Amino acid sequence: MIERRNIFLVGPMGAGKSTVGRQLAKKLNMDFFDSDQEIEKRTGVNIEWIFDLEGEAGFRRREKQVIDELTEKYGIILATGGGSVKLKENRSRLSARGTVVYLEATVERQISRIYHDKRRPLIESKEKILETLKTLANERDPLYREIADIVIKVNDKSANFLVRNIINLL
């Protein structure tokens, strides 16, 4: 059986980190955490509100603290926010404290998954969604790859397929 080591899911918004993480945790009988949900639980407000009030810098400070605390746990699955890799400290902690799985998704896949989701603070408008996602991908893809132990192309694969694939690769 798989060693009960931490598994951290990284990748862009809409890659399926939370969905895959929940199912993976269930299959492996591990605790699941979502860094964005944890921030919302601790603050009592949604991510968009934090972005509106504190800006991205304020949100990233909160995210850094949550990731530091959660990665100290043992035997967990953690779905991180798409931009969590922007901070070197987060990348270092994720890399050092568990197995990092990069769920790589095309921009087209992201659009199909998040187009109607109003809870994405970095998506300013539907008209600019393609441009925004391409910019984020160019900025973040090298950071995901820098710390990834495993890279999985999401494409049109089901969450169940991705979970089986991750388990096989572990």
Secondary structure in CASP SS format (residue, H / E / C, confidence):
PFRMAT SS
TARGET T0000
AUTHOR 0000-0000-0000
METHOD secondary structure of the structure
MODEL  1
M C 1.00
I C 1.00
E C 1.00
R C 1.00
R C 1.00
N C 1.00
I E 1.00
F E 1.00
L E 1.00
V E 1.00
G C 1.00
P C 1.00
M C 1.00
G C 1.00
A C 1.00
G C 1.00
K H 1.00
S H 1.00
T H 1.00
V H 1.00
G H 1.00
R H 1.00
Q H 1.00
L H 1.00
A H 1.00
K H 1.00
K H 1.00
L H 1.00
N C 1.00
M C 1.00
D E 1.00
F E 1.00
F E 1.00
D E 1.00
S H 1.00
D H 1.00
Q H 1.00
E H 1.00
I H 1.00
E H 1.00
K H 1.00
R H 1.00
T H 1.00
G C 1.00
V C 1.00
N C 1.00
I H 1.00
E H 1.00
W H 1.00
I H 1.00
F H 1.00
D H 1.00
L H 1.00
E H 1.00
G H 1.00
E H 1.00
A H 1.00
G H 1.00
F H 1.00
R H 1.00
R H 1.00
R H 1.00
E H 1.00
K H 1.00
Q H 1.00
V H 1.00
I H 1.00
D H 1.00
E H 1.00
L H 1.00
T H 1.00
E C 1.00
K C 1.00
Y C 1.00
G C 1.00
I E 1.00
I E 1.00
L E 1.00
A E 1.00
T C 1.00
G C 1.00
G C 1.00
G C 1.00
S H 1.00
V H 1.00
K H 1.00
L C 1.00
K H 1.00
E H 1.00
N H 1.00
R H 1.00
S H 1.00
R H 1.00
L H 1.00
S H 1.00
A H 1.00
R H 1.00
G C 1.00
T E 1.00
V E 1.00
V E 1.00
Y E 1.00
L E 1.00
E E 1.00
A C 1.00
T C 1.00
V H 1.00
E H 1.00
R H 1.00
Q H 1.00
I H 1.00
S H 1.00
R H 1.00
I H 1.00
Y C 1.00
H C 1.00
D C 1.00
K C 1.00
R C 1.00
R C 1.00
P C 1.00
L C 1.00
I C 1.00
E C 1.00
S C 1.00
K H 1.00
E H 1.00
K H 1.00
I H 1.00
L H 1.00
E H 1.00
T H 1.00
L H 1.00
K H 1.00
T H 1.00
L H 1.00
A H 1.00
N H 1.00
E H 1.00
R H 1.00
D H 1.00
P H 1.00
L H 1.00
Y H 1.00
R H 1.00
E H 1.00
I H 1.00
A C 1.00
D C 1.00
I E 1.00
V E 1.00
I E 1.00
K E 1.00
V C 1.00
N C 1.00
D C 1.00
K C 1.00
S C 1.00
A H 1.00
N H 1.00
F H 1.00
L H 1.00
V H 1.00
R H 1.00
N H 1.00
I H 1.00
I H 1.00
N H 1.00
L H 1.00
L C 1.00
END
